[in-house]
Amino acid sequence: MKDLDTPEGITHGELLETVRAILTGGAETVATALCATIYYLCRSPAVFDKLKAEIRGTFSSYDAINKDSVLKLDYLSAVINESLRIM
């Protein structure tokens, strides 16, 4: 990932902790869907970049992210729906 350990991306430690959290979930449906979504995003850099731009363009801080505000993200919704469709 080109954004790893850059100001625009996440740190290597954050990535490892995220992977550990996902793997801890085991074969749960949500964990499987999340892993598949991350896999497809990694294989489609243009989609990942567009999604990242939508999220970063919408939220100025972590505190602004909540259930109601996330539901307004059309591209995120499309990414999730497509990921579930192709699983």
N, CA, C and O atoms as a GROMACS GRO file, in nm:
protein
  348
    1MET      N    1   0.083  -0.117   0.000
    1MET     CA    2   0.000   0.000   0.000
    1MET      C    3   0.088   0.124   0.000
    1MET      O    4   0.176   0.139   0.085
    2LYS      N    5   0.065   0.209  -0.094
    2LYS     CA    6   0.150   0.327  -0.109
    2LYS      C    7   0.133   0.428   0.003
    2LYS      O    8   0.225   0.506   0.028
    3ASP      N    9   0.019   0.428   0.072
    3ASP     CA   10  -0.005   0.526   0.179
    3ASP      C   11   0.038   0.477   0.317
    3ASP      O   12   0.021   0.548   0.416
    4LEU      N   13   0.093   0.358   0.324
    4LEU     CA   14   0.134   0.303   0.452
    4LEU      C   15   0.247   0.386   0.511
    4LEU      O   16   0.345   0.417   0.443
    5ASP      N   17   0.231   0.421   0.638
    5ASP     CA   18   0.331   0.500   0.711
    5ASP      C   19   0.356   0.638   0.649
    5ASP      O   20   0.468   0.688   0.649
    6THR      N   21   0.250   0.698   0.596
    6THR     CA   22   0.258   0.835   0.546
    6THR      C   23   0.153   0.917   0.619
    6THR      O   24   0.061   0.860   0.678
    7PRO      N   25   0.163   1.049   0.617
    7PRO     CA   26   0.060   1.131   0.682
    7PRO      C   27  -0.080   1.108   0.627
    7PRO      O   28  -0.178   1.126   0.698
    8GLU      N   29  -0.091   1.068   0.500
    8GLU     CA   30  -0.222   1.044   0.439
    8GLU      C   31  -0.277   0.904   0.470
    8GLU      O   32  -0.396   0.879   0.452
    9GLY      N   33  -0.192   0.815   0.516
    9GLY     CA   34  -0.234   0.677   0.537
    9GLY      C   35  -0.231   0.638   0.683
    9GLY      O   36  -0.234   0.722   0.772
   10ILE      N   37  -0.226   0.508   0.705
   10ILE     CA   38  -0.219   0.456   0.841
   10ILE      C   39  -0.078   0.402   0.865
   10ILE      O   40  -0.003   0.376   0.772
   11THR      N   41  -0.047   0.386   0.991
   11THR     CA   42   0.085   0.333   1.025
   11THR      C   43   0.085   0.182   1.011
   11THR      O   44  -0.020   0.118   1.005
   12HIS      N   45   0.204   0.125   1.004
   12HIS     CA   46   0.217  -0.020   0.996
   12HIS      C   47   0.153  -0.085   1.118
   12HIS      O   48   0.086  -0.188   1.107
   13GLY      N   49   0.173  -0.026   1.236
   13GLY     CA   50   0.114  -0.079   1.359
   13GLY      C   51  -0.038  -0.077   1.356
   13GLY      O   52  -0.102  -0.172   1.401
   14GLU      N   53  -0.097   0.031   1.302
   14GLU     CA   54  -0.242   0.038   1.290
   14GLU      C   55  -0.295  -0.069   1.195
   14GLU      O   56  -0.399  -0.130   1.220
   15LEU      N   57  -0.222  -0.091   1.086
   15LEU     CA   58  -0.262  -0.194   0.992
   15LEU      C   59  -0.258  -0.332   1.057
   15LEU      O   60  -0.350  -0.412   1.040
   16LEU      N   61  -0.152  -0.361   1.132
   16LEU     CA   62  -0.142  -0.490   1.201
   16LEU      C   63  -0.253  -0.508   1.303
   16LEU      O   64  -0.312  -0.616   1.312
   17GLU      N   65  -0.283  -0.403   1.378
   17GLU     CA   66  -0.391  -0.413   1.477
   17GLU      C   67  -0.525  -0.435   1.410
   17GLU      O   68  -0.609  -0.508   1.462
   18THR      N   69  -0.547  -0.372   1.295
   18THR     CA   70  -0.672  -0.391   1.220
   18THR      C   71  -0.684  -0.535   1.172
   18THR      O   72  -0.790  -0.597   1.184
   19VAL      N   73  -0.575  -0.587   1.118
   19VAL     CA   74  -0.576  -0.726   1.070
   19VAL      C   75  -0.599  -0.822   1.186
   19VAL      O   76  -0.676  -0.917   1.174
   20ARG      N   77  -0.534  -0.797   1.299
   20ARG     CA   78  -0.555  -0.882   1.417
   20ARG      C   79  -0.701  -0.880   1.460
   20ARG      O   80  -0.758  -0.984   1.494
   21ALA      N   81  -0.761  -0.762   1.461
   21ALA     CA   82  -0.901  -0.751   1.501
   21ALA      C   83  -0.992  -0.828   1.406
   21ALA      O   84  -1.086  -0.895   1.450
   22ILE      N   85  -0.964  -0.819   1.278
   22ILE     CA   86  -1.046  -0.890   1.179
   22ILE      C   87  -1.028  -1.040   1.193
   22ILE      O   88  -1.126  -1.115   1.190
   23LEU      N   89  -0.905  -1.084   1.208
   23LEU     CA   90  -0.879  -1.228   1.218
   23LEU      C   91  -0.933  -1.287   1.346
   23LEU      O   92  -0.971  -1.404   1.350
   24THR      N   93  -0.938  -1.208   1.453
   24THR     CA   94  -0.992  -1.255   1.580
   24THR      C   95  -1.138  -1.293   1.565
   24THR      O   96  -1.187  -1.383   1.634
   25GLY      N   97  -1.207  -1.225   1.476
   25GLY     CA   98  -1.348  -1.254   1.453
   25GLY      C   99  -1.370  -1.391   1.392
   25GLY      O  100  -1.482  -1.442   1.393
   26GLY      N  101  -1.265  -1.450   1.340
   26GLY     CA  102  -1.277  -1.586   1.286
   26GLY      C  103  -1.368  -1.592   1.165
   26GLY      O  104  -1.357  -1.511   1.073
   27ALA      N  105  -1.456  -1.687   1.166
   27ALA     CA  106  -1.541  -1.712   1.050
   27ALA      C  107  -1.676  -1.642   1.061
   27ALA      O  108  -1.770  -1.677   0.989
   28GLU      N  109  -1.687  -1.545   1.149
   28GLU     CA  110  -1.813  -1.473   1.161
   28GLU      C  111  -1.847  -1.405   1.029
   28GLU      O  112  -1.758  -1.365   0.954
   29THR      N  113  -1.973  -1.393   1.002
   29THR     CA  114  -2.018  -1.336   0.876
   29THR      C  115  -1.968  -1.193   0.857
   29THR      O  116  -1.922  -1.158   0.748
   30VAL      N  117  -1.975  -1.112   0.959
   30VAL     CA  118  -1.931  -0.972   0.948
   30VAL      C  119  -1.781  -0.966   0.921
   30VAL      O  120  -1.736  -0.888   0.837
   31ALA      N  121  -1.704  -1.047   0.990
   31ALA     CA  122  -1.559  -1.049   0.969
   31ALA      C  123  -1.526  -1.095   0.827
   31ALA      O  124  -1.436  -1.039   0.764
   32THR      N  125  -1.597  -1.193   0.779
   32THR     CA  126  -1.575  -1.242   0.643
   32THR      C  127  -1.609  -1.135   0.540
   32THR      O  128  -1.535  -1.115   0.445
   33ALA      N  129  -1.721  -1.068   0.560
   33ALA     CA  130  -1.761  -0.961   0.467
   33ALA      C  131  -1.661  -0.846   0.470
   33ALA      O  132  -1.628  -0.791   0.365
   34LEU      N  133  -1.613  -0.811   0.588
   34LEU     CA  134  -1.516  -0.703   0.599
   34LEU      C  135  -1.385  -0.741   0.532
   34LEU      O  136  -1.325  -0.660   0.462
   35CYS      N  137  -1.340  -0.862   0.553
   35CYS     CA  138  -1.217  -0.910   0.488
   35CYS      C  139  -1.232  -0.907   0.336
   35CYS      O  140  -1.140  -0.865   0.265
   36ALA      N  141  -1.346  -0.952   0.287
   36ALA     CA  142  -1.369  -0.952   0.142
   36ALA      C  143  -1.370  -0.809   0.088
   36ALA      O  144  -1.313  -0.783  -0.018
   37THR      N  145  -1.433  -0.718   0.159
   37THR     CA  146  -1.438  -0.579   0.115
   37THR      C  147  -1.298  -0.519   0.110
   37THR      O  148  -1.263  -0.452   0.013
   38ILE      N  149  -1.219  -0.544   0.212
   38ILE     CA  150  -1.081  -0.494   0.214
   38ILE      C  151  -1.000  -0.556   0.100
   38ILE      O  152  -0.922  -0.488   0.035
   39TYR      N  153  -1.020  -0.684   0.077
   39TYR     CA  154  -0.950  -0.752  -0.032
   39TYR      C  155  -0.982  -0.686  -0.167
   39TYR      O  156  -0.892  -0.654  -0.244
   40TYR      N  157  -1.111  -0.666  -0.194
   40TYR     CA  158  -1.150  -0.607  -0.321
   40TYR      C  159  -1.103  -0.463  -0.334
   40TYR      O  160  -1.066  -0.419  -0.443
   41LEU      N  161  -1.102  -0.389  -0.223
   41LEU     CA  162  -1.051  -0.252  -0.227
   41LEU      C  163  -0.901  -0.250  -0.258
   41LEU      O  164  -0.854  -0.164  -0.333
   42CYS      N  165  -0.828  -0.343  -0.202
   42CYS     CA  166  -0.684  -0.350  -0.229
   42CYS      C  167  -0.656  -0.388  -0.374
   42CYS      O  168  -0.553  -0.349  -0.429
   43ARG      N  169  -0.745  -0.462  -0.435
   43ARG     CA  170  -0.727  -0.503  -0.575
   43ARG      C  171  -0.777  -0.397  -0.673
   43ARG      O  172  -0.754  -0.408  -0.793
   44SER      N  173  -0.844  -0.294  -0.621
   44SER     CA  174  -0.899  -0.188  -0.707
   44SER      C  175  -0.858  -0.052  -0.652
   44SER      O  176  -0.938   0.015  -0.586
   45PRO      N  177  -0.734  -0.011  -0.678
   45PRO     CA  178  -0.684   0.115  -0.620
   45PRO      C  179  -0.769   0.237  -0.655
   45PRO      O  180  -0.782   0.328  -0.573
   46ALA      N  181  -0.827   0.242  -0.774
   46ALA     CA  182  -0.909   0.357  -0.812
   46ALA      C  183  -1.034   0.365  -0.724
   46ALA      O  184  -1.074   0.474  -0.682
   47VAL      N  185  -1.094   0.250  -0.697
   47VAL     CA  186  -1.212   0.246  -0.610
   47VAL      C  187  -1.172   0.287  -0.468
   47VAL      O  188  -1.241   0.365  -0.403
   48PHE      N  189  -1.060   0.232  -0.421
   48PHE     CA  190  -1.011   0.266  -0.287
   48PHE      C  191  -0.986   0.416  -0.275
   48PHE      O  192  -1.023   0.478  -0.175
   49ASP      N  193  -0.922   0.475  -0.377
   49ASP     CA  194  -0.892   0.618  -0.374
   49ASP      C  195  -1.019   0.702  -0.373
   49ASP      O  196  -1.027   0.802  -0.302
   50LYS      N  197  -1.119   0.662  -0.452
   50LYS     CA  198  -1.245   0.736  -0.456
   50LYS      C  199  -1.318   0.726  -0.322
   50LYS      O  200  -1.374   0.824  -0.274
   51LEU      N  201  -1.317   0.607  -0.263
   51LEU     CA  202  -1.380   0.588  -0.133
   51LEU      C  203  -1.308   0.670  -0.026
   51LEU      O  204  -1.371   0.734   0.058
   52LYS      N  205  -1.176   0.666  -0.029
   52LYS     CA  206  -1.095   0.742   0.067
   52LYS      C  207  -1.124   0.891   0.054
   52LYS      O  208  -1.135   0.962   0.154
   53ALA      N  209  -1.136   0.939  -0.069
   53ALA     CA  210  -1.164   1.081  -0.092
   53ALA      C  211  -1.302   1.118  -0.038
   53ALA      O  212  -1.320   1.226   0.020
   54GLU      N  213  -1.401   1.030  -0.057
   54GLU     CA  214  -1.535   1.058  -0.004
   54GLU      C  215  -1.532   1.068   0.148
   54GLU      O  216  -1.589   1.160   0.205
   55ILE      N  217  -1.466   0.973   0.212
   55ILE     CA  218  -1.463   0.971   0.358
   55ILE      C  219  -1.386   1.090   0.412
   55ILE      O  220  -1.433   1.160   0.502
   56ARG      N  221  -1.267   1.113   0.359
   56ARG     CA  222  -1.184   1.223   0.409
   56ARG      C  223  -1.242   1.359   0.374
   56ARG      O  224  -1.220   1.457   0.445
   57GLY      N  225  -1.316   1.366   0.264
   57GLY     CA  226  -1.380   1.492   0.226
   57GLY      C  227  -1.504   1.522   0.307
   57GLY      O  228  -1.546   1.638   0.314
   58THR      N  229  -1.561   1.420   0.368
   58THR     CA  230  -1.684   1.437   0.446
   58THR      C  231  -1.655   1.467   0.592
   58THR      O  232  -1.723   1.549   0.654
   59PHE      N  233  -1.555   1.400   0.647
   59PHE     CA  234  -1.529   1.411   0.790
   59PHE      C  235  -1.400   1.487   0.816
   59PHE      O  236  -1.296   1.460   0.756
   60SER      N  237  -1.408   1.583   0.908
   60SER     CA  238  -1.289   1.659   0.944
   60SER      C  239  -1.223   1.603   1.069
   60SER      O  240  -1.109   1.639   1.101
   61SER      N  241  -1.293   1.514   1.140
   61SER     CA  242  -1.236   1.452   1.260
   61SER      C  243  -1.305   1.318   1.285
   61SER      O  244  -1.412   1.291   1.231
   62TYR      N  245  -1.242   1.236   1.368
   62TYR     CA  246  -1.302   1.108   1.404
   62TYR      C  247  -1.434   1.127   1.479
   62TYR      O  248  -1.525   1.045   1.467
   63ASP      N  249  -1.444   1.234   1.554
   63ASP     CA  250  -1.565   1.262   1.632
   63ASP      C  251  -1.687   1.285   1.543
   63ASP      O  252  -1.801   1.266   1.587
   64ALA      N  253  -1.664   1.327   1.420
   64ALA     CA  254  -1.775   1.354   1.328
   64ALA      C  255  -1.833   1.225   1.269
   64ALA      O  256  -1.940   1.227   1.209
   65ILE      N  257  -1.763   1.115   1.286
   65ILE     CA  258  -1.807   0.988   1.228
   65ILE      C  259  -1.903   0.920   1.325
   65ILE      O  260  -1.866   0.885   1.437
   66ASN      N  261  -2.026   0.900   1.279
   66ASN     CA  262  -2.126   0.828   1.358
   66ASN      C  263  -2.221   0.757   1.262
   66ASN      O  264  -2.211   0.770   1.140
   67LYS      N  265  -2.312   0.682   1.320
   67LYS     CA  266  -2.403   0.602   1.238
   67LYS      C  267  -2.480   0.687   1.138
   67LYS      O  268  -2.491   0.649   1.021
   68ASP      N  269  -2.532   0.798   1.181
   68ASP     CA  270  -2.614   0.882   1.092
   68ASP      C  271  -2.531   0.946   0.981
   68ASP      O  272  -2.576   0.952   0.867
   69SER      N  273  -2.411   0.994   1.014
   69SER     CA  274  -2.329   1.060   0.912
   69SER      C  275  -2.274   0.960   0.811
   69SER      O  276  -2.260   0.993   0.693
   70VAL      N  277  -2.245   0.839   0.854
   70VAL     CA  278  -2.193   0.737   0.763
   70VAL      C  279  -2.301   0.693   0.664
   70VAL      O  280  -2.271   0.660   0.550
   71LEU      N  281  -2.425   0.692   0.708
   71LEU     CA  282  -2.534   0.651   0.619
   71LEU      C  283  -2.551   0.746   0.501
   71LEU      O  284  -2.615   0.709   0.402
   72LYS      N  285  -2.496   0.865   0.508
   72LYS     CA  286  -2.508   0.963   0.399
   72LYS      C  287  -2.400   0.947   0.293
   72LYS      O  288  -2.400   1.019   0.193
   73LEU      N  289  -2.307   0.854   0.313
   73LEU     CA  290  -2.197   0.834   0.218
   73LEU      C  291  -2.242   0.737   0.108
   73LEU      O  292  -2.243   0.615   0.127
   74ASP      N  293  -2.278   0.793  -0.006
   74ASP     CA  294  -2.332   0.712  -0.116
   74ASP      C  295  -2.230   0.614  -0.173
   74ASP      O  296  -2.264   0.499  -0.201
   75TYR      N  297  -2.107   0.659  -0.191
   75TYR     CA  298  -2.007   0.570  -0.251
   75TYR      C  299  -1.971   0.456  -0.156
   75TYR      O  300  -1.952   0.343  -0.199
   76LEU      N  301  -1.960   0.485  -0.028
   76LEU     CA  302  -1.934   0.380   0.072
   76LEU      C  303  -2.045   0.276   0.068
   76LEU      O  304  -2.018   0.156   0.071
   77SER      N  305  -2.167   0.321   0.060
   77SER     CA  306  -2.281   0.228   0.052
   77SER      C  307  -2.271   0.142  -0.073
   77SER      O  308  -2.297   0.021  -0.068
   78ALA      N  309  -2.233   0.203  -0.185
   78ALA     CA  310  -2.219   0.127  -0.310
   78ALA      C  311  -2.107   0.024  -0.299
   78ALA      O  312  -2.120  -0.088  -0.347
   79VAL      N  313  -1.996   0.062  -0.237
   79VAL     CA  314  -1.883  -0.030  -0.219
   79VAL      C  315  -1.926  -0.150  -0.134
   79VAL      O  316  -1.896  -0.265  -0.168
   80ILE      N  317  -1.994  -0.124  -0.025
   80ILE     CA  318  -2.040  -0.232   0.064
   80ILE      C  319  -2.137  -0.323  -0.010
   80ILE      O  320  -2.124  -0.446  -0.004
   81ASN      N  321  -2.233  -0.264  -0.080
   81ASN     CA  322  -2.332  -0.345  -0.152
   81ASN      C  323  -2.267  -0.430  -0.260
   81ASN      O  324  -2.303  -0.547  -0.276
   82GLU      N  325  -2.172  -0.374  -0.334
   82GLU     CA  326  -2.105  -0.450  -0.438
   82GLU      C  327  -2.021  -0.562  -0.379
   82GLU      O  328  -2.016  -0.672  -0.433
   83SER      N  329  -1.955  -0.534  -0.269
   83SER     CA  330  -1.874  -0.635  -0.203
   83SER      C  331  -1.961  -0.752  -0.159
   83SER      O  332  -1.925  -0.868  -0.178
   84LEU      N  333  -2.075  -0.723  -0.101
   84LEU     CA  334  -2.167  -0.829  -0.058
   84LEU      C  335  -2.223  -0.905  -0.179
   84LEU      O  336  -2.246  -1.026  -0.172
   85ARG      N  337  -2.246  -0.835  -0.287
   85ARG     CA  338  -2.300  -0.899  -0.407
   85ARG      C  339  -2.203  -1.002  -0.465
   85ARG      O  340  -2.244  -1.110  -0.507
   86ILE      N  341  -2.075  -0.968  -0.467
   86ILE     CA  342  -1.979  -1.058  -0.532
   86ILE      C  343  -1.920  -1.163  -0.439
   86ILE      O  344  -1.844  -1.249  -0.484
   87MET      N  345  -1.954  -1.158  -0.313
   87MET     CA  346  -1.902  -1.257  -0.218
   87MET      C  347  -1.958  -1.394  -0.243
   87MET      O  348  -1.925  -1.489  -0.172
   0.00000   0.00000   0.00000
